[in-house]
Amino acid sequence: MIRAAVFSLGGIRTGKIEDYADDLSAYFRELQPDLAVLPAYSSLLLCAASGRLQGEDSFNGYCKAFVREAKGWNEIYLELHSELARDNKLFLVAGTTLEEEGGKVYHSAYCFGPDGEICARQRQTHLSREERAFGLSRGGELSLFEVAGMKAGFLVGNDARHPETGRILALKGAALVIHSGAIESGAKRVQPAGIWAQVQQNQFWAAEAQLKGALGGRSFGASSAVIGPCEITPDLSGYLARESEGRPFAAAELDEDGRLRIKKSYPLLKLLHPAAYRGRLPELYG
């Protein structure tokens, strides 16, 4: 059994890196998670709060300005979260950042292990129309890694809205799917159609961190949550824990034995039509 905590960054001080690290470390000490997950655009939020993206008045403007700063800033950002993971002896998903490689720009998430080393990186695989127009490139693979002995995978940003992404991770054996997201405040009603639905369709756990705050003239306001199959949650809602007012996190224990019992009693993934997956997962349905 592992304990997962997800953070929206609402109320976390971001003006100075030292304050940000202190605030997060205080929550880590309080919650004692094995895994902590930060939301999408956390790197941009910190960079903007540090004063490096001044003079921009739109979200796309912030993103373009960030790309110009990305190489130097990402070194600072990743080292900061490496230290946080090592000092607090936990797996830490450092939200997301934009990074340039080979002339292309990707929206990427990183996970650090308790030793402070990078144990996984995932690039967003499905881009919105706006992201394509901005010039982002898509990642080409969904991979698994281990979190405290549990097989896990990432869904980055918009990926959670595409049901094939979670299904691919589930068929590869994911017990836990980690989602770093950011939904605009006026559109947060669409949130259950993302990772919550993926959990019910695939019977894995999900740790969903959603950004709360303003960035580049946009307000983000969806709620962070730890999610499981409805049958395993006390009120049958599918939510083990949800962010509450004044508390920028949700945290819960993942009862893996209970999840496996549910899968055994109603094995959804065994009811699939294999031919539909041969093109995407030839290693399983070749």
C-alpha positions in Angstrom: 0.0 0.0 0.0 1.3 3.4 -0.9 0.2 6.9 0.1 -0.3 9.4 -2.7 -0.7 13.2 -2.4 -1.6 15.6 -5.2 -1.1 19.4 -5.1 -2.8 22.3 -6.9 -0.2 24.9 -5.7 -3.1 27.1 -4.6 -1.7 29.2 -1.7 1.8 27.9 -2.1 4.3 30.8 -2.1 6.0 31.0 -5.5 7.7 34.4 -5.5 10.9 32.9 -4.1 12.2 29.4 -4.7 13.2 29.1 -1.0 9.6 29.9 0.1 8.1 27.5 -2.4 10.4 24.7 -1.3 9.7 25.4 2.4 5.9 25.4 1.8 6.0 22.1 -0.1 8.3 20.5 2.4 6.0 21.4 5.3 3.1 19.6 3.5 5.3 16.6 2.8 6.2 16.3 6.5 2.5 16.6 7.5 1.2 14.1 4.9 4.1 11.7 4.8 3.3 10.6 1.2 5.3 8.0 -0.8 4.3 9.9 -4.0 3.7 13.6 -4.4 2.3 15.0 -7.7 2.4 18.7 -8.8 0.2 20.1 -11.6 0.8 21.1 -15.2 2.6 24.4 -16.0 4.2 24.5 -12.5 7.5 25.3 -14.1 6.0 28.3 -16.0 4.3 29.5 -12.9 7.5 29.5 -10.8 9.4 31.1 -13.7 6.8 33.9 -14.1 6.7 34.5 -10.3 10.4 34.9 -10.2 10.1 37.8 -12.7 11.8 36.2 -15.7 8.7 36.5 -18.0 7.9 40.2 -17.6 6.2 42.2 -20.2 3.9 39.4 -21.4 0.1 39.8 -21.3 -1.2 36.6 -22.8 -0.8 32.9 -22.0 0.8 32.2 -25.4 3.1 35.1 -24.8 4.2 33.6 -21.5 4.8 30.3 -23.2 6.9 31.8 -26.0 8.9 33.8 -23.5 9.4 30.7 -21.4 10.8 28.8 -24.3 13.5 31.4 -24.7 14.4 30.9 -21.0 13.8 27.2 -20.9 17.3 25.8 -21.1 18.7 27.7 -18.2 15.5 27.7 -16.1 14.8 24.0 -16.5 18.2 23.2 -15.0 17.2 25.3 -11.9 13.7 23.8 -11.8 14.8 20.1 -12.1 17.6 20.5 -9.6 15.1 22.1 -7.1 12.7 19.1 -7.4 15.5 16.6 -7.3 16.5 18.1 -3.9 12.9 18.1 -2.7 12.5 14.4 -3.6 15.8 13.5 -1.9 15.4 15.6 1.2 11.9 14.3 1.8 12.6 10.7 0.7 9.6 10.4 -1.7 8.8 10.0 -5.4 8.0 13.5 -6.7 6.3 14.4 -10.0 7.6 17.9 -10.6 4.5 19.0 -12.6 5.3 20.0 -16.2 7.6 22.2 -18.2 8.3 23.1 -21.8 11.6 21.9 -23.2 13.4 22.2 -26.5 15.2 19.3 -28.1 16.3 18.8 -31.7 14.6 22.0 -32.7 11.2 20.9 -31.3 9.4 22.0 -28.2 7.7 19.5 -26.0 5.4 19.6 -22.9 7.0 17.2 -20.5 6.6 15.8 -17.0 9.4 14.5 -14.8 9.4 12.1 -11.8 12.2 12.0 -9.3 12.9 9.1 -7.0 13.7 9.2 -3.3 17.4 9.3 -4.3 16.9 12.5 -6.2 17.5 10.9 -9.6 15.1 11.2 -12.6 13.2 7.9 -12.8 10.8 8.9 -15.6 10.0 11.5 -18.2 6.9 11.7 -20.3 6.1 14.0 -23.2 2.5 15.0 -24.0 1.3 12.7 -26.8 -2.0 14.4 -27.8 -2.0 18.2 -28.5 -4.9 20.6 -28.6 -5.5 22.9 -31.6 -4.0 25.8 -29.6 -0.9 23.7 -28.6 -0.4 22.7 -32.3 -0.7 26.4 -33.4 1.7 27.4 -30.7 4.3 25.0 -32.2 4.4 22.2 -29.6 5.5 18.7 -30.9 3.9 15.5 -29.6 5.7 12.7 -27.8 5.5 9.3 -29.4 5.3 6.8 -26.7 3.5 6.1 -23.4 5.9 4.2 -21.0 5.7 2.7 -17.5 8.0 3.1 -14.6 7.9 2.0 -10.9 6.7 4.0 -7.9 7.4 2.2 -4.6 7.0 -1.2 -6.3 3.8 -0.2 -8.3 3.8 0.1 -12.1 2.9 3.6 -13.0 2.4 5.8 -16.1 2.0 9.5 -16.9 -0.8 11.3 -18.7 0.3 14.9 -19.4 -2.1 17.8 -19.9 -4.6 17.1 -22.7 -3.7 13.4 -22.9 -6.3 12.6 -20.2 -9.1 13.6 -22.6 -8.2 10.8 -25.0 -9.4 7.4 -23.8 -6.9 5.5 -25.8 -4.0 6.8 -23.6 -5.2 5.3 -20.4 -6.3 2.1 -22.1 -2.7 1.7 -23.5 -1.2 2.2 -20.1 -3.6 -0.3 -18.5 -2.9 -2.9 -21.1 0.8 -2.5 -20.5 0.1 -3.2 -16.8 -0.2 0.2 -15.1 -1.7 0.0 -11.6 -1.4 3.8 -11.2 -1.7 6.6 -13.7 -0.4 10.0 -12.7 -1.9 13.1 -14.3 -0.5 16.6 -14.2 -3.2 18.9 -15.6 -4.5 22.5 -15.9 -8.1 23.3 -16.7 -9.3 26.9 -17.1 -11.8 27.9 -14.4 -14.7 28.3 -16.8 -14.2 24.8 -18.2 -13.7 22.8 -15.1 -17.0 21.0 -15.6 -15.3 18.9 -18.2 -12.8 17.4 -15.6 -14.7 14.1 -14.9 -14.6 13.3 -18.6 -10.8 13.0 -18.3 -8.9 11.0 -15.8 -11.9 10.0 -13.6 -13.5 8.3 -16.6 -10.3 6.7 -17.5 -10.1 5.1 -14.1 -13.6 3.6 -14.3 -12.9 2.3 -17.8 -9.5 0.7 -16.9 -9.6 -0.1 -13.2 -6.3 1.6 -12.2 -5.6 4.2 -9.6 -5.1 7.8 -10.6 -3.3 10.7 -8.8 -4.5 13.9 -10.5 -2.9 17.2 -9.7 -4.7 20.2 -11.3 -3.3 23.8 -11.2 -5.1 26.5 -9.3 -3.9 30.0 -10.0 -3.5 32.7 -12.6 -0.9 32.6 -15.4 -0.6 34.7 -18.5 -4.1 36.2 -18.1 -5.7 32.8 -17.6 -7.3 31.4 -14.4 -7.0 27.7 -13.7 -9.4 26.2 -11.2 -10.0 22.5 -11.4 -9.6 20.3 -8.2 -6.9 17.8 -7.5 -7.9 14.3 -6.4 -6.9 10.8 -5.8 -9.2 8.5 -7.7 -10.0 4.8 -7.8 -12.6 2.4 -9.2 -16.1 3.4 -7.8 -16.4 0.0 -6.1 -13.4 0.7 -3.9 -14.4 4.1 -2.6 -16.6 4.3 0.5 -19.3 6.5 -1.2 -19.0 4.8 -4.6 -18.1 8.2 -6.1 -14.7 7.0 -7.5 -12.9 9.6 -5.3 -10.6 8.5 -2.4 -9.8 12.1 -1.6 -10.4 15.5 -3.1 -8.9 18.9 -2.6 -10.9 21.1 -0.1 -11.2 24.8 0.4 -8.1 26.2 2.0 -6.1 23.0 1.6 -4.2 22.8 -1.7 -3.9 19.0 -1.8 -5.6 15.7 -1.6 -4.1 12.6 -0.1 -5.1 8.9 0.3 -3.8 5.4 0.8 -4.0 3.1 -2.3 -5.3 -0.3 -1.3 -3.8 -2.4 -4.0 -5.1 -5.7 -2.7 -8.6 -4.3 -2.9 -8.1 -3.0 -6.4 -6.9 -6.4 -7.6 -9.9 -8.1 -6.0 -12.2 -5.8 -8.0 -10.3 -6.6 -11.2 -10.5 -10.3 -10.5 -14.3 -10.2 -9.9 -15.0 -8.1 -13.0 -12.1 -8.2 -15.4 -12.9 -5.4 -17.8 -9.7 -5.6 -19.8 -10.4 -9.3 -20.7 -13.6 -8.3 -22.4 -11.8 -6.3 -25.1 -11.7 -7.0 -28.8 -8.0 -7.8 -29.5 -8.1 -6.8 -33.2 -8.8 -3.2 -32.3 -5.5 -2.9 -30.5 -3.1 -4.7 -32.9 -2.0 -1.5 -34.5 -1.2 0.3 -31.3 0.1 -2.5 -29.1 1.6 -5.1 -31.4 3.7 -6.4 -28.5 0.5 -7.6 -26.8 -1.8 -8.2 -29.8 0.5 -8.8 -32.7 
